[in-house]
Amino acid sequence: MNLFEVQDLIRKFNEEKNMSSSVNIRIIDLASEVGELSKEVLKGTKYGSKEFQKTEEWNSEIGDVLFSLICIANETKTNLEDCLKYVLDKYEKRFANKGDLGSER
């Protein structure tokens, strides 16, 4: 399945379940889901005392973050394939110019 198909799947799911929402709410939801994913990192490292190990909830939390991000893209009519191509090109140029992917700040 490509990203266009994934976006369409999520769009249809949201329509069927009447789950449309504003971008503002979707962004807050994404931040919340990233927080939950971060908590899994804490659990997976025993709060930084060991090397990360995937937790039981890791895949679910990654899925929640991905779902939220796809919803934001759909609500704003943003093509995720185009976004990914753009950012890969940006990183490729940055790496060619600097030798690493760090931001240019």
C-alpha positions as semicolon CSV with decimal commas, in nm:
position;residue;x (nm);y (nm);z (nm)
1;M;0,000;0,000;0,000
2;N;0,140;0,342;-0,092
3;L;0,089;0,662;0,105
4;F;-0,194;0,781;-0,119
5;E;-0,381;0,457;-0,050
6;V;-0,314;0,488;0,323
7;Q;-0,446;0,843;0,326
8;D;-0,756;0,732;0,136
9;L;-0,811;0,442;0,378
10;I;-0,794;0,677;0,677
11;R;-1,015;0,935;0,504
12;K;-1,283;0,672;0,437
13;F;-1,255;0,537;0,792
14;N;-1,304;0,885;0,937
15;E;-1,600;0,951;0,709
16;E;-1,766;0,618;0,798
17;K;-1,714;0,678;1,171
18;N;-1,804;1,049;1,147
19;M;-1,466;1,140;1,298
20;S;-1,387;1,458;1,108
21;S;-1,225;1,724;1,322
22;S;-1,055;2,060;1,292
23;V;-0,683;2,085;1,231
24;N;-0,642;2,254;1,571
25;I;-0,787;1,950;1,750
26;R;-0,587;1,710;1,532
27;I;-0,261;1,890;1,620
28;I;-0,341;1,869;1,991
29;D;-0,423;1,501;1,946
30;L;-0,092;1,444;1,767
31;A;0,097;1,614;2,049
32;S;-0,084;1,392;2,299
33;E;-0,003;1,078;2,100
34;V;0,365;1,177;2,072
35;G;0,361;1,221;2,450
36;E;0,228;0,867;2,489
37;L;0,498;0,739;2,253
38;S;0,757;0,925;2,459
39;K;0,628;0,753;2,771
40;E;0,690;0,419;2,601
41;V;1,051;0,527;2,543
42;L;1,080;0,596;2,914
43;K;0,932;0,257;2,994
44;G;1,148;0,088;2,729
45;T;1,465;0,232;2,881
46;K;1,353;0,199;3,245
47;Y;1,368;0,579;3,258
48;G;1,707;0,599;3,090
49;S;1,885;0,331;3,289
50;K;1,918;0,079;3,004
51;E;1,923;0,043;2,627
52;F;1,580;0,089;2,465
53;Q;1,366;-0,220;2,422
54;K;1,029;-0,205;2,247
55;T;0,746;-0,216;2,497
56;E;0,423;-0,410;2,465
57;E;0,243;-0,089;2,361
58;W;0,514;0,044;2,125
59;N;0,348;-0,059;1,797
60;S;0,011;0,069;1,911
61;E;0,155;0,409;2,007
62;I;0,346;0,437;1,676
63;G;0,017;0,358;1,503
64;D;-0,165;0,627;1,700
65;V;0,097;0,888;1,603
66;L;0,082;0,782;1,239
67;F;-0,299;0,787;1,237
68;S;-0,305;1,136;1,388
69;L;-0,050;1,267;1,137
70;I;-0,239;1,117;0,844
71;C;-0,561;1,277;0,973
72;I;-0,385;1,616;0,979
73;A;-0,263;1,566;0,624
74;N;-0,611;1,470;0,512
75;E;-0,779;1,761;0,691
76;T;-0,539;2,002;0,518
77;K;-0,553;1,824;0,181
78;T;-0,179;1,756;0,199
79;N;-0,026;1,477;-0,009
80;L;0,210;1,284;0,219
81;E;0,402;1,133;-0,074
82;D;0,486;1,484;-0,195
83;C;0,590;1,585;0,158
84;L;0,817;1,284;0,195
85;K;0,977;1,337;-0,147
86;Y;1,036;1,704;-0,060
87;V;1,199;1,631;0,274
88;L;1,418;1,351;0,132
89;D;1,540;1,592;-0,135
90;K;1,606;1,856;0,131
91;Y;1,804;1,608;0,343
92;E;1,996;1,484;0,039
93;K;2,104;1,841;-0,044
94;R;2,189;1,913;0,319
95;F;2,400;1,599;0,343
96;A;2,577;1,682;0,015
97;N;2,657;2,034;0,141
98;K;2,741;1,961;0,504
99;G;2,815;1,590;0,528
100;D;2,538;1,538;0,784
101;L;2,165;1,592;0,821
102;G;2,169;1,844;1,107
103;S;1,964;2,158;1,063
104;E;2,133;2,468;0,932
105;R;2,076;2,682;1,242
